[in-house]
Amino acid sequence: IMPSLVGSEMCIRDSLYRVTNSLSYITKINENHNLSFLVLQEFEERRRRIIQLTGTGFITDDITNVGGATTQVVNLATRSGSIITGYLGSMAYDYKGKYLFEATGRIDGSSRFGSNKRYGKFWSVAGGWTISKEDFFEDVSFVDFLSLRASIGTSGNDRLGNFPSLGLFAPGQFGGVTNVVIAQPSNNNLGFEKTQTIDFGLKTAILDNKVNIAVSYFERETTDLLLALSLIHI
């Protein structure tokens, strides 16, 4: 008589494929002007596969691997994944290390979003001024370093699961008869959650660098929030 013990095993396999290509160019003009350019392309694909097996009818209770069961049943088998692509361009400039400027533009596309808003456009601008390198600052002997910086930019978020924009269906019952019900309506206008960040800062060192002070102001605003809403069946 075989024991009626039930054994269960689950296998989860996560895969990540990433390809990045970049091209940069750096030049100096008249020993004072420094320029750098960067273009970047990214591709990332994530895959997840889950399999759960249940087995009954083991020769002994001491060996309950599903592979040794006389009856094996697949309880769960799912496969999911997502792809995101990105293209970036950036330019940076500085003059004698005194004035600094940087601008970046980026386009990202995610398979998680609807066909109408699959791509998002993001940007950033930043600048800096090293005041202590100015000629008029030479007489301020007790300040060794003083700089100001400011930046503003946007970014996107697509972390909400793999199929939020698709119309999905699930098995159901009505009047004792098996049928199909809508588990999730499609949404072709689902797109990136967007965050805009503003940052200002001051940094200084005084008294032969014995005292260092850094002051920052930071503000972040997020729009088009990604929130899941429950379906109400009437």
Beta strands, then each sheet from edge to edge (+ up, - down):
strand 1: 6-29
strand 2: 33-56
strand 3: 71-95
strand 4: 99-110
strand 5: 119-130
strand 6: 143-157
strand 7: 168-174
strand 8: 177-184
strand 9: 193-206
strand 10: 211-223
sheet 1: 1+ 2- 3+ 4- 5+ 6- 9+ 10-
sheet 2: 7+ 8-
end
